[in-house]
């Protein structure tokens, strides 16, 4: 086996190994929650519009969590762009 072929072989083995070590954990972390599990807590910005604040049952400024919305049911639609 020539030196050039050894270099190419190492390169072609390195690329998949790099993906497994670096890329896979990122892909695994981006999976949606399993059915029946809870949505993780995250912060949203309080809208500036007083009408939107009233609709959500919020006041003031800053951030809020979904659990702070004054409603019996909250429907969240999540869009994913690739």
C-alpha positions in Angstrom: 0.0 0.0 0.0 1.4 3.3 -1.0 1.8 6.3 1.3 -0.9 8.2 -0.6 -3.4 5.3 -0.3 -2.7 5.1 3.5 -3.4 8.8 3.8 -6.7 8.5 1.9 -7.7 5.5 4.0 -7.0 7.3 7.2 -9.0 10.3 5.9 -12.0 8.2 5.0 -11.9 6.5 8.4 -11.5 9.8 10.2 -14.6 11.5 8.6 -17.2 9.0 9.8 -15.5 8.8 13.2 -15.6 12.6 13.5 -19.3 12.5 12.6 -20.0 9.9 15.2 -18.1 11.7 18.0 -19.2 15.2 17.2 -22.3 15.1 15.1 -24.4 12.3 16.6 -24.8 13.8 20.1 -26.1 17.0 18.5 -28.6 15.1 16.4 -29.7 13.0 19.4 -30.2 16.2 21.5 -32.4 17.7 18.8 -35.1 15.0 18.9 -38.6 16.0 20.0 -39.8 14.9 23.4 -41.2 11.4 23.5 -45.0 11.0 23.7 -46.3 11.2 27.2 -43.3 13.2 28.5 -43.4 16.8 29.7 -42.3 19.7 27.6 -39.0 21.1 29.0 -39.2 24.6 30.6 -38.1 27.5 28.4 -38.3 31.3 28.6 -40.4 33.4 26.2 -40.3 37.2 25.9 -43.4 39.0 27.1 -45.0 40.7 24.1 -44.9 44.5 24.0 -48.5 44.7 22.8 -50.9 45.2 25.8 -53.7 43.3 24.0 -51.4 40.3 23.5 -50.4 40.5 27.2 -54.0 40.5 28.2 -54.8 37.6 26.0 -52.0 35.5 27.6 -52.9 36.8 31.1 -49.5 38.4 31.5 -48.3 41.8 32.7 -45.1 43.7 32.8 -42.0 43.0 30.7 -39.2 40.5 30.6 -39.6 36.8 30.2 -42.2 34.2 31.2 -42.7 30.5 31.0 -45.6 28.6 29.5 -46.9 27.7 33.0 -47.4 31.4 33.7 -50.1 31.7 30.9 -53.5 32.1 32.5 -55.5 29.6 30.6 -57.0 26.1 31.2 -55.3 24.7 28.0 -52.3 26.0 26.1 -51.7 24.7 22.6 -48.1 25.1 21.4 -47.3 24.7 17.7 -43.6 24.2 17.1 -42.1 24.8 13.7 -38.8 23.3 12.6 -36.7 24.7 9.8 -33.8 22.9 8.2 
